[in-house]
């Protein structure tokens, strides 16, 4: 079973500390597999493979835009997180699945979750060989109506239209695995202000564009996307999912009703008290 906690907006430092604590609890068997869904205040993160020159903005501009910068131990290069973006942090023990998962298969499954979620909102998405993440599928759209294309293991709806399309990145993935337990995860652009990506070379891929659900199909409530993502996590990872109302409930092994939209949890302050309770 995957327990899902939706946290609202959380600054990156707090979320990082929370992940570290939950990873230790997962290793100890105190909690089960957990998925955190949240938004970040504006932040640029540099993964283990990041090149500093992929951060294009000077410190003065970053301060003006109130964008923080963090180095972290996830895989990948440089990326942006901010309002309107659904960030997911799976704290999973890969050894606990019926068929034990390796790092590559775990990432492929994250991609599959996001591909299927994009399809729920009429966006054809795909993988690109040799790259990590999810991209809008390059295609010539049909002149009328809606067609569908099979990508990965999902059937994806392609909205009608008559224009040539090139791929653009709609979701980034970067994970860390320690003794079989995962942290970090994915960022799906929903209603994200894409101008922030001009501050960086996204994922170190010059010449590749970024996009969002809003840019592709129009604005969508973040909660609707969170519901879609949660549902597909259960299907792709072959397990039940349950919404957990609070972090305290997570630690007490108390879960809510799966079909009920999650309530906003209280603001995260004094995390140490939460983890020692």
Steps between C-alpha positions, in 0.01 A plus 500: 500500500612855424402767752460843340536830685424827322687782670416819311787746455823408679839669476775279363712483816202379705406240239859376483515458877162325497615256233817417692298422812243289316775305322641397838153402621445295183833323542400416859161370388318761711301619197404336174552633147406867497443757227523870584320735258570871533595831342822688565563869533735602213826305517773379267660170593826355377529123498815289530577537129423871474735741330511838667495682167155356436379751759473802270370765738726716714451516876347848482228387261427193712462719809273736309278211392523342848631172360706283733780271382580159653747225424363153573582132464239406241602387155488737207605852420332832578125558520242743630215445747231753570131582540266320262730200476404167655804353675495139615744339742455119521657351812489138383689188601569344161574164664143474629322466166393158380756529223793687648566822308836633388578868454437504125167318525392734781568805282320340205196447721506862615504602135208269430295653783557847355432392141164356606417808706573727204267284292222563752519867400517439126877527462700242305825448688791264454855410592804595296768234461806576710330772705312498829164667543178544303454696181210605283494262209616648165227455251289664233162547661191382321301765315187424696385304801715298737733222403693270731847355499652224707808606696660270753212302650241777488256610231529876472243743367631756251289817475399608153683772312708556189852594598838334513629438849846439638559340836514717813569385853193498723639304796846460651618203707797473734528241775732385775508143632660397828491135614207441269294798624422782259476875547461808280283419198317697232371845411205531261433843352129570544440877518867588539635839390736368233698826488689375806667238281680782318718525811656159432586248232222259599649160587812612311321457166563808290264546209221297658182678600284462808123498517215453745150361512367856498699588188383188321132492595418788737512551875414197715457492881808349659284278722349333193846417371600371844199267498596370155863444599400320820266268313764407244760435769276222628450353153860523382652372825228237543382594847226685688527870579353682796492871580638592841371824649803593711858399562398404853243262353771353277718425798202355685415277203160669468375552145199672351251392236663465155227680306486800732710798385781562752463784749782754516737405777622752750804708413829319549683657790705331769550184299711341771201501733294322237757224456558448870129479584 
